Structure formats: structure tokens, C-alpha cells
Amino acid sequence: MENRKTYYISVGAGEIMTVPNASPWEFKIQATDDEITRLRQIFDSSQDNSVDDFLRAHIPFVEYHNDSTNDIHDENLINVYEMIHQLGDEEARNHIESMGILNNFTSE
């Protein structure tokens, strides 16, 4: 069994911290190195997608609701919240459940 360490997550900033006072954070989780690597990959994918989304915003004939970059953003966000729900402390799980975000989407 792998060692779990405590991490502090800021979803909006896409940050994973080992020290709680380094910058504002929303969720506390316990995760293995592999789980943190996966979470970092999702955050990185969201960052890469943000560039594509920015470029799409400058093309007036592509409608927002018909744009795959929005779907990728939503999927990444759901995946992040699913991982935090799975790995988070009780406060994190309760907060995510109160948001209702996992009830509206399913990841593939």
C-alpha cells in the first residue's frame, strides 16, 4: 500500500500544495504520489484547454454551446471534483456534495 500524504488543493488556481498557508486553498486531501500525478495531469489539461478556449473566443462564428473546448473544460472540472470527493476529508466531501456538481454529470 502506497503512502498517503496530505495536500491542499485550490481548484480555481489549479494548485496542489503541501503547505496549507502557501496560498489560499479550498480542499484538504490525502493522496498517493500516483493520485497527485493524475490530479496534476487534469489541471495541466485544463490549462492547455484554456489557451484553445481563448483562441476560440476570437472566432465569432463558433457558438459557445457548440464548442468542444467548453466540453473539455467541463469534463476536466468534473474529474477534479470527483478526485477531491474521493480523496478529500469529510469537510471536502460534504462541500462538494452540497454543490451538487457530481449529480449533474458523469465522467467517462
PESUL-V410527 format. One record per pair of residues at least 24 apart in sequence whose C-alpha atoms are under 6 Angstrom apart, sorted by the first residue. I is the first residue (numbers start at 1). GAP is how many residues later the second one is. Records with the same first field share a line. If there is no record, write none. Layout:
I = GAP + GAP
This chain:
3 = 29
4 = 26 + 27 + 28
5 = 25 + 26
6 = 24
14 = 29
27 = 65
28 = 60
29 = 58 + 59 + 60
30 = 57
